[in-house]
């Protein structure tokens, strides 16, 4: 009898050792509690007023678990597919990959997966223009025609383009070759189209805000004309390399067939092919991952990319809609009248990609959500900020459900 029991125990141990766990869609450890961005950096409780909030391992674990449960629920209900990173200061509270890079082929995402950033690219275009401004190579009130004589609108200035107050027509609705798969267009193609067609402006420059991708395409042309470098090379030299964004680049320098490069999906998980407009720069078509964007947020919030005076200029804007929100120079400002709630952000969507990049300067919170599926939940980050405020500041959740801005305005 004793020998039989020993045999049963041996068999049980072997089963435990060799049995394979069921593979889940989550390809990374479900929770990264608190990874330090720089080992020699001061802990966050030293960087900020100790009376503001209490940051410790218990609070971080609670916060990380709440965020994980939020996205796990969306994943289970097939309402999210992408990568998420949430950080406070230089501490990554949560980073994860949930779902598939290629949904049809069941190729899993990982936290190094590259996504087309869509309109988040506008943040980098504006930053590049402001780098040229700091070098005194341009003035924001300069007329575009001063640098691009073929540009047909005399009154439009660089600042009008940055703030979406130029009145330019949207090239995406007008150029016939946009949707072709056998053609590659560029930002210079858009300038040539405007020069040839000489379409009427939709409003007098400076009169009102109207989000328009054409503005940032023309800014890409300006960057190249003024700097004497390609758009891709200037961004790499002035932003990507200094911020250690080693995996970030434009579509021209990204291996779209690499295993880490995601494919985009629409309804019913249909993959979206590349179109002619994918290769137009300035308004979109930068590829990056959650960690590179986190690197950028650290340098941006730390004043290591732009001078403080330039950053202040960038984050003052024109009112965009009925909500308490402004559009600055390539970045949106939510709750500008309350510094404790102010968020600097930009969302994006393009052919199945949905992206959100959000920073709260008060406590240097960064929220990054990148998705290669059409789900609108990418933009539903209000819960994340409420979890942070509940745990760190003892604030009650408001249950806010409004998405800022509307999807037609990205």
Buried (B, 14 or more C-beta within 10 A) or exposed (E): EEEEEEEEEEEEEEEEEEEEEEEEBBBBEBBBBBBEBEEEBEBBBEBBEEEEBEBEEEBBBBBBBBBBEBBBEBBEEEBBBBBBBBBBBBBBBBBBBBBBBBBEEEBBBBBBBBBBBBBBBBBBBBBBBBBBBBEEEBEBEBBBBBBBEEBBBEBBBBBBBBBBBBBBBBBBEBBEBBEEEEEBBBBBBBBBBBEEEEBEBBBEBBEBBBBBBBBBBBBBBBBBEBBEBBBBBBBBBBBBEBBEBEBBBBBEEBEEEEEBBBBBBEEEBEBBEEBBBBBBBBBBBBBBBBBBBBBBBBBBBEEEBBEEEBBEBBBEBEBBBEEBBBBBBBBBBBBBEEEEBBBBBBBBBBBBBBBBBBBBBBBBBBBBBBBBBBBEBBBBBBBBBBBBBBBBEEEEEEEEEEBBBEEEBB
